[in-house]
């Protein structure tokens, strides 16, 4: 059971991608970023990146980080968004399965210990990244409509986060 809690525990938590500190990632040996798309970089109904996200991605690259989008969403949505950002992407990822994470790592030329997964879901982004030994960053989901399945998973995620935050709760 302790191993399961470790796999569900993010290394870092941030209110949004914009609150993530580059120096904190570098201190953990990170040189590549694997980014979830929907509700992390943009709302699910937002077809293209806004200017703030473009600036953030430019800054990430200027800071020396290789970047790849990794999404469970379909090719058309993911590739259109990624092209507009000027970054590579892996679509139809079936996170938390390892295969897509390994493809994203290959795309950015990093070993698992050199990459951070940044996403809004414990059971896809955090679990998948932790299974491979990556640094995991959980961000607060962007507001907006979500699929019914995602809404149900959010209920369980809130329970997990409350348990992790409790004094004497499960720890890594």
C-alpha positions in Angstrom: 0.0 0.0 0.0 2.9 2.4 0.8 4.2 1.9 -2.8 0.8 2.9 -4.2 0.8 6.1 -2.1 4.3 6.9 -3.4 3.2 6.4 -7.0 0.2 8.8 -6.4 2.3 11.5 -4.7 3.6 14.4 -6.8 7.0 15.7 -6.1 5.8 19.3 -6.5 2.4 21.0 -6.4 1.7 24.3 -8.1 -1.5 26.4 -8.7 -0.6 26.6 -12.4 2.2 26.1 -14.9 3.1 29.8 -14.4 4.0 29.2 -10.7 6.6 26.5 -11.5 10.1 27.7 -10.7 12.8 26.8 -13.3 15.5 26.8 -10.6 13.6 24.3 -8.6 13.3 21.9 -11.6 17.0 22.4 -12.4 18.0 21.6 -8.8 16.2 18.2 -9.2 18.2 17.5 -12.4 15.4 18.2 -14.8 16.3 19.2 -18.4 13.1 18.1 -20.2 9.5 18.9 -19.7 6.6 16.5 -20.6 3.4 18.6 -20.5 -0.2 17.5 -20.4 -2.4 19.5 -22.7 -6.1 19.6 -21.5 -6.7 21.5 -18.3 -3.0 22.0 -17.8 -1.7 24.1 -20.7 -5.2 25.1 -21.9 -8.9 24.4 -21.3 -10.2 21.4 -23.1 -12.3 23.7 -25.4 -9.4 26.0 -26.2 -8.2 25.0 -29.7 -5.0 27.1 -29.8 -2.5 28.4 -27.2 -2.9 31.9 -25.9 -0.1 34.5 -25.8 0.7 33.8 -22.2 1.3 30.1 -22.8 3.5 30.9 -25.9 5.6 33.2 -23.8 5.9 30.5 -21.0 7.0 27.9 -23.5 9.5 30.3 -25.1 10.9 31.0 -21.6 11.1 27.2 -20.8 13.2 26.7 -24.0 15.3 29.8 -23.2 16.0 28.3 -19.8 17.4 25.2 -21.6 14.4 22.8 -21.2 13.4 20.5 -24.0 9.6 20.4 -24.2 7.0 17.8 -25.5 3.3 17.7 -25.1 1.9 14.4 -24.0 -1.9 14.0 -24.2 -4.5 11.3 -24.1 -6.5 13.4 -26.6 -6.8 12.6 -30.3 -4.2 13.4 -33.0 -6.1 16.3 -34.6 -6.5 18.2 -31.3 -3.0 17.6 -30.0 -1.1 18.1 -33.2 -2.9 21.4 -34.1 -2.2 22.8 -30.6 1.4 21.6 -30.6 2.2 23.0 -34.0 0.8 26.4 -32.9 3.2 26.2 -29.9 6.1 25.1 -32.0 6.7 21.9 -29.9 6.5 18.2 -30.6 3.7 16.1 -29.2 2.6 12.6 -28.5 -1.2 12.0 -28.9 -3.5 9.2 -27.9 -1.1 8.5 -25.1 -3.3 6.2 -22.9 -1.6 7.6 -19.8 -0.6 6.3 -17.3 0.8 3.5 -19.5 4.6 3.7 -19.9 4.9 3.5 -23.7 3.8 7.1 -24.5 5.9 8.5 -21.7 8.9 6.7 -23.2 8.1 8.1 -26.6 8.0 11.6 -25.1 11.3 11.0 -23.4 12.8 9.9 -26.6 11.4 13.0 -28.3 13.1 15.3 -25.8 16.3 13.3 -25.6 16.1 12.7 -21.8 16.3 9.9 -19.4 13.4 9.6 -16.9 15.5 11.1 -14.1 16.1 14.2 -16.3 12.5 14.9 -17.0 9.5 16.4 -15.3 5.9 15.5 -16.0 3.6 18.5 -15.5 -0.1 17.8 -15.4 -3.5 18.2 -13.6 -4.4 14.6 -12.9 -3.0 12.2 -10.3 -4.1 9.0 -12.0 -2.6 9.8 -15.4 0.2 12.4 -15.2 1.5 11.8 -11.7 1.1 8.0 -11.7 2.6 7.7 -15.1 5.6 9.9 -14.4 6.3 8.3 -11.0 6.2 4.8 -12.5 9.2 5.7 -14.6 11.0 7.7 -11.9 10.4 11.2 -13.3 9.9 14.3 -11.3 6.1 14.9 -11.1 4.4 18.3 -10.8 0.7 18.4 -10.1 -1.0 21.7 -11.1 -4.5 22.8 -10.3 -6.8 22.0 -13.3 -7.9 25.0 -15.4 -11.5 25.8 -15.0 -14.0 24.6 -17.6 -16.2 21.7 -18.6 -14.8 18.3 -18.2 -15.9 14.9 -19.5 -18.1 13.0 -17.0 -15.4 10.4 -16.5 -12.9 13.1 -15.6 -15.4 14.6 -13.1 -15.8 11.2 -11.4 -12.0 10.7 -11.2 -11.7 14.2 -9.7 -13.8 13.0 -6.7 -11.3 10.2 -6.0 -8.3 12.6 -6.6 -9.7 15.1 -4.0 -9.9 12.2 -1.5 -6.3 11.2 -2.2 -5.0 14.7 -1.9 -6.8 15.2 1.4 -5.3 11.9 2.7 -1.8 13.0 1.6 -2.2 16.4 3.3 -3.4 15.0 6.7 -0.9 14.9 9.6 0.0 11.2 9.9 -1.4 10.5 6.5 0.3 8.3 4.0 3.8 9.5 3.2 6.5 8.5 0.8 
